[in-house]
Amino acid sequence: MIVVAAAVIRDAPGAPVLLTRRPAGTHLAGLWELPGGKVEDGEAPEHAVVRECREEIALELRVVDVLEVAYHRYPEKDVLLLFYDCRVAGGELAHLGVADSAWVAPADLDDYPLPPPDRRLVEKLKAGR
């Protein structure tokens, strides 16, 4: 099983969230997602989400709290996702490891093709949580 830490980056609950688009040649290429990545052996998930966002989108984050936990079985792997409520603490958004990015109002999240675990979080975000 792979553990992934993902960031729900926003100014406050109900505010637009940052989505990133997976680059060509990767698992789920072309889909939009909440940014983040794999938790390395011995790494705290909160540190992983900060590290991954620094590496992929050049943003420094402040982790507020765990927002959601989701499990998903893909044909090739099982994934446990930890979604963290995060705020931007510094940096300038750049596409270092992503194909694109967009700040999206919760009401518009249905317009973006998301992986199944991210999709489950949409209703919670649309409800202002």
N, C-alpha and C positions, 0 to 999 in steps of 0.2 A: 504494500500500500504506500502511496505517495502522499505526503502531507504538504499542502499548499496554503500559504498565507496571502490573502488578497485584501486590498485597501479600498474602502468606500471613502474616497477623498471628496470632502465637501466643506463648506464654511459652517454649516449647522444642519441639523435634521430638517428635511424638506427642501434644502437648497440643491442646485444642480450638482451632479456627481461627475467625476472624471471617468470616462471610458477610454480604453485603448484598443487598437485593432491588432490582432495577431498577424505577424508577418508571413509571407509566402514561405513554404518549406517547413513549417512547424505544425505540430499537432493542432488541429482546429484552425488552420490558417484561414484568414479572412474574417473570422468571427470577432465581434467586439466583446470585451470583458472588463471586469474590474481589475486594475493592475496588481501585480504581485508575482509570486513564483514559489518554487519548491523550497521547503525548509531543509537545510543541510543537516547532516548528522551532528548532534550536539548543539545545534543552534536553537535559541528560543524563537518561537513563531513571531513574536513582536519584533525581534531583531531582523528576522527574515523579510518581513513585509517592508521595513524601512530600507534594508539593503537592496532588495529587488527593485524598489521604486527609484532609488538613487541610481542603480545601474541601468534601468530601462528607460526612465523618463526624466532623470536629473533633478528630481524633487526630494527635498528633505522633509520627512513627515514626523508628526507627533501623533502617537497612537493614543486614542481616547479610551476605547473599550472594545471588547469582542461584541460584534453585532449579531452574528449568525454562525452556525456550524452546519455544514452540509456534507453528506457522503454521496458519491456517485460512482457507479461502475460503468466504465467504458469497456468496449470489447478487449482492448489491449492492456488496461490497467484500472486499478481501483484508486480513487482519490478522496481524501478527506480534506475539505476546504474550511479554513478558518477566516471569516470575513471580519475585518477590523474597521471600526469607525475611526477615521484619520483626518487630520488637518494639515495643511501645508505650513511648514515651519521655515522654509527657505528654498533657494534654488530657482531656476528658470526652466519651465517645461520645455523639454527637448525630446525628440524621437530617437533615442539611442538604441533601443531594442524592440521598438514597436513600429508598425506601419503607419499609424495615424492615431489621433486622439480627438476627443470631443467632450465639452462640458454639456451635459444633458439634464434637462429638467426631469424630475421623477415621472411626471405625466407623459413624457415622450420616450421613456425607456422601451416601450413596446415596439418602437420603430427600428430598433437595432437588433440584429440577430446575435443572441448571446448563447453561450454554452448552457446546458441544462441546470447546473448548480447555481450559476449567476441568475438565471431566469427565475428561480424560486425566490430569490431575494427581492425581486422587482415589486411584488405586491406590498411588502413591508416598507420599501422606500416610497412607494406611491401613497401609502397611508401616513407619511410624514415621520416615520420612525428612523 
